[in-house]
Amino acid sequence: MASEWAQSQREGWLCQLYGKDSVDDTRSLPSDSVQSKLVTILEKLLSNQTTPKDAATETASLILSQEDTETLWNNLWGLYLNAAETFGEEQELGALVDYIVELASVPDASGLPEFSMNVTESCQGPERYLANLSSPATPDAAKTAWKNINTFSALLAKNQNAQKIPVLAGWARLGVLTLVLALEQSPSTRQGQNVELHAPAAAQWFRISREEIEKLCNNGTDRFTPGDLWANRGGGEECDNTRLQFWRNA
């Protein structure tokens, strides 16, 4: 599957942005381009042909050797988050988690430039995939992609090494946002119209990172805008054990 994913990236958005036209009116991504090399690194990682540490070292060396690093970081995150949406097996998603932890450990890449912004854009719910203007997803594909990215996020939230890295720590908050979207919206609301697309993603958080969600609720210091089902029960923005129990019973 890694090779098919790599091909889709080279022939898709990367080709549109960085491809070169040939004399026979075809367009392709040059194999010696930095973007193609980034695809190769992730392909090798996802097919278990390299270690997360070696892949991270190679990535940092490649990007930091170029002049326009900002664009290349954004290219990397586009590839990386697409992989997190595409792969459903925890072996591949776990490799992506280990890779990002290793990459954040490289001194000149420790801040993971542009990463947080790209994550925010990716974590907008399954509706984001349905609304893609160039290639809208089917409901089933949107549900799967949203489940996969949340499986990845839950694995990252559970990773103890990630919690020592500021840009990667506290991802359980993303889990709370997923739970709010899945379990606190009535069908009569805009956000509740596609609740069936949200449910599998929410289940992954309870399966993988239940302890991290419970810890966040036990602290009771984080606040999240309530959905109408929770608000109608008298619930507020506080993320506490009462709200956690509501999710469990939903």
N, C-alpha and C positions, 0 to 999 in steps of 0.2 A: 504493500500500500504506500510505502514511503516514496517509491519511484513514481507512482501515479500522481501522488500529491506534488512532488517536485516538478513533474512535467506540467501539471495544471498551473503552477505558479509561473514557470518560464513562458508558457504559451498564453497566459492570461494577462493580468494587470501589469506585470513587469515588462512583458513584450510591448504592451501598449505604450508604456512610459519610456522605456529604454531600448526598445527593439530597433534594429536597423533593416531598412528595405534592401532587397536584393534585385538583381536584374530581371528575375522572373516574377516580379511583383509579389513576392512573399516577404514576410516580415518575421524576424526571429531575434531572440535575445543573444547577443554575442557571448560565447562560452567563456571568454576571458574578462567579461565585465565583473565588477565587484558584486553586483546584484546576483549574477549567476553563481559566483563563488559562495555567497551567503546561502543560497539555496542548497548547494552541495554540502555545506557544513551541516545544515539542519537535516538534510536527507540522510547523511551518514549517522547522525545522532539518533534519528528515529528508526533507523534500520539496525541499530546496535553495532555499527561498524567503527564507532569511536566512542570515547568516554565523554561524559558531560564536562569534565575538567578540560580535556584536550579540545573539545569543541568550543568551549568558552574562551580558552587562550587563543585559539586560531581566529575566532570572531573578533576579539578585541584587537589583536595584531593587525588584522585586515582593515578594520574600520579606522583605527587610529593612525594608520599609515597614509590615509587619504586627506585631501584638503577639506572637502565638504562633509564633515562628519555628521552634521545635523541631519542631512538628507539620508545618509546611510543608516543612522540609528532608526529613523522612521521607516526606512525600507525593512530593516531587520524586524522591527516590532510588527509591521504588517504581515510578514511571513510567519513570525513566531505565534501571533495570536490567531492567524488563520489555521495554523497547525493545531492549536489548542481547541479550535472549533471543529476541526475535521476528524481528529483521532478520538476514538471512544474508549480504547483500552487503557487501563491504568498503567501498563508498562510504558507505553509511549508518553502518556501525560506525565508520569513520574519522571521520565527522562527530561522532559521540558522543565519541570520544577527544579531538578538537580542542576540543570544547565544554567538557569537564571540565577540560582544561588551562587554557582561558581563564577558566573560572569560578574556578578556584583562584588565578588572578592578580588577581582583584578583591579589594582590600585587606580589606574587611569580611567576605569569604567565603573567605579563603585557607585556613582550616582545614577546609573542607568538612564542616561539622558533621553528625554521624550517618552519614557516608558509609562509614567503615570497618566499622561494625557491620552496616550493610545489606549490604555486599559479603560479609562473613563468612557471613551467613545465606543468601545466594544461591549461594555456591560450595560446596555440600554434595554435589555429584554429581547425576546424572540421577535417582537414587532420590527426590530431593526432589520432583520433579514427579509421579512415580508415586504418592507418598504424600499428595498434596494432597487434603484431606478434602472440600473443597467442589467441586472439579472435577479429579479425577485425570486425568493425561495418559496417552495411549497410549504404548507403548514407543517408537514412531517419533517421536512429538512430543517425548518426553523426550530422546531422543537428539539431535534437532535443536536443542532449546533449549540443551542442555549444550554442543553444538558451537558454537552462536552466541555464548554468553557467554564461551567460551574463545577464540574468534576475536577478540572484542572485547578480552579481557584480554591476548592476545598482541600485538595492535596497540598497546595502551597500554604494555606492557613494552618495546616497540621504540621508542616515541616519545621522542626525546632531550629535549625540553622537559619531559616528564613526570618524567624522572629528576632534575630540579632541584627538584622539589616534594616535600617529605617524605611527604605523605599518598598520593602517586601513585607514588613511586619503588619500585623493587625488585619489581615485579609478576611477575618471572620466577619468584619463589617459588611463586606460584599455579600456574604451569606445572609445576613439579616435583611439586606435590601431585596434579595431574591425571595426570601420567605414572606416579606411584606407584599411583594407583587403577586405571589402565588396564593397566599392564604388569607389576605385581608381585604380583597377586592370582590365586591358583589358583581354578578353578571350585568347588572344595569349600568355599571360605570364603564368609562372608556377603557380603563386599565384591566377591568375584569372580563372584557369580552373574549379574551384569548386565554383564560385561566388554564385550560387544558394543555396549553403549550408551555406553561410555567411549572406545572406540578412535578414532572420528572427531575427538573433541575433542583427544586426545593428538596426533594427526597434525597438527593446526593449529599446535601449538607448534613442532614441528620445521620446518614449512613457513614460518612467519612469523617466529618469534623464535629460530631455532636458535642464533644467535650469543649471545643473552642467556642461554640455557640453558647453553651451553658455557662462557661466562664464569663463571657461578655455580659450575659444577662444577670449573672450573680453580682457583677460589679455594679450594675444599675446606673452607670454614668453616661452611657451613650444614648442619643436621642435620634429617632427616625420618624418622619411624618407618617401618621397612621392611615391605614386604609379605612374605608367606610364601615366594614364589618367590625373592626376593632373599635373604631370611634363610637359606633352605635352601642357598644357594650360599656361605654364610659372610659375606654382606654385613651391614653394620651400618647405623647411622643416618647416617653421613657421606655427603654428596652430593659425590662426587668423579668423576674421569674413568673409574674402573673401573665405577662405577654407571651413568654415562652410556653406556658401551659396552654394558652389559647391556640398557639400554633400546633402543639401536639394533638389537641383535640379536634383540629379543623378537618 
